[in-house]
């Protein structure tokens, strides 16, 4: 056991956030911490990490256990370059490496040989430090850094970029990269999937599944929790309950437990009612008084079951339309957008159509221009070229992921009522109540709201719009798991047309009927949801590999490739494929060479600790020279590998 949380309680003023929370973390645990917004998940992680004190209770940590904690949206603040910040994680190893180099120079110094005792002490120190350096992964520092940075989306970045010049999302990803490199025994992550695109999310899931330590993660990404977690700890009504399995399994178990508890409760209530009726009928009769008294005593001794609690209060709403649109809702043709001062367009040749009733997802990596495309559709940006045409009777409802359309000075009530001033206050308050703003909550300033609360205000305004075309930019961001389910239910029943951006793969699977994948030079269409798209891409890759294999086989049989009748485009495509194969071959060769060189360096350094060559000055010099030569070759191989990646 790495960690034991015992009866931890926390209050903010008179409001209880956590009450007698207990949980254990074992080695290799993959725990998903779930609950509605405000349930106390982040508070619990801060208490465990020592960043906040509990009102009562204890945190017991196993000796030598290293904790790593990444708070929600905590960007990396540093004036160092990317590579310098990542290498600083391994400062203890870099210092050891520097000492090893100094020891090597001393060992090679003829003057040290004149003092056998000091010479032997130096060799012994070198042997111990060298073994420790190898065991701690000192020879894999560059490989680990390159792997994590590439996985977190920094593969094409200049590693000398100063971190303070990066965007907020990039700083958040770098903070996550750094804590992954630190590799603590217990890794605690609060909403690590924020600001990650689908490709990076997929890599992170794979990395965490193979992580050597234990993990406790707060996340509202159901796909992520299903892929990563083997245990779910739910905080509900200030109490923690542990469930074995991933998120989907937790939902099944919880639903089954509720049904079982409800049946037991109802059965006992039926028995109590019968006993009470028997007592009332028979307590006054002389012949049956004793039996009635016996039943009364049994009833008094009975351990009564509490009625199982149903779901917590949830938002509930529907999206209705004022008027049906025409069949053709939107047509985008050959669209390109270029930012001022930039020569290259952000994207070009974008074309697609939407028809009435369709539900279409727009996906692509971060920075490709998905939100920019939606802003162009809303008339907030002027395209460099191309056309955008809406059909007849189209009324648009737009959800902005940055919440820039909210006025921070307004109260919740003012924000909604100012846009729908023709409605009565009672109607506005009723709608806000559906979105969990009741009583004094409607008088909160927008600027003081959490991300989830702002999202609910925007959704309330969107519901009142009665639009027949909804354009949503990351609508599930900031929503807890339960609110996401309510939003999905409302959108499934929506009779209008839906175009949305999301990196929530669970949401994509549930909602998307068609997927548009955005690229700098156009788009790709996929029928179906996210899993359907992955299956289609896999089929396309298999077909591509099979075609290449057949082509290679034909070339081997004929001895040379047949020349194409139309040379230019065909030859260019062939050359591109050859270049890609050569690149992959070169990468594999370099990785094999790097592994071989690292092994050779380790073997040579071990030779220096051999007593048989303690007094052989010439052999030591030769080994030292060979080590330096190997390291120079290794450094060059690393540079080539980084360029190719």
Secondary structure, 3 states (H helix, E strand, C coil): CCEEEEEEEEEECCEEEEEEEEEEECCCCEEEEECCCCCCHHHHHHHHHCCCCCCEEEEEECCCCCEEEECCCCCCCCCCEHHHHHHHCCHHHHHHHHHHHHHHHHHCCHHHHCCHHHHHHHHHHHHHHHHHHHHCCHHHHHHHHHHHHHHHHHCCCCCCCEHHHCCHHHHHHHHHHHHHHHCCCEEEEECCCCCCCHHHHHHHHHHHHCCCCEEEEECCCHHHHHHHCCEEEEEECCEEEEEECCHHHHHHHHHHHHHHHHHHHHHHHHHHHHHHHHHHHHCCCCCCHHHHHHHHHHHHHCCCCCCCCCCCCCCCCCCCCCCCCCCEEEEEEEEEECCCCCCCCCEEEEEEEEECCCEEEEECCCCCCHHHHHHHHCCCCCCCEEEEEECCCCCEEEECCCCCCCCCCCEHHHHHHHHCCCCCHHHHHHHHHHCCCCHHHHHCEHHHCCHHHHHHHHHHHHHHHCCCEEEEECCCCCCCHHHHHHHHHHHHCCCCEEEEECCCHHHHHHHCCEEEEEECCEEEEEECCHHHHHHHHHHHHHHHHHHHHHHHHHHHHHCCCCCCCCHHHHHHHHHHHHHHHHHHHHHHHHHHHHHHHHHHHHHHHHHCCCHHHCCCHHHHHHHHHHHHHHHHHHHHHHHHHHHHC
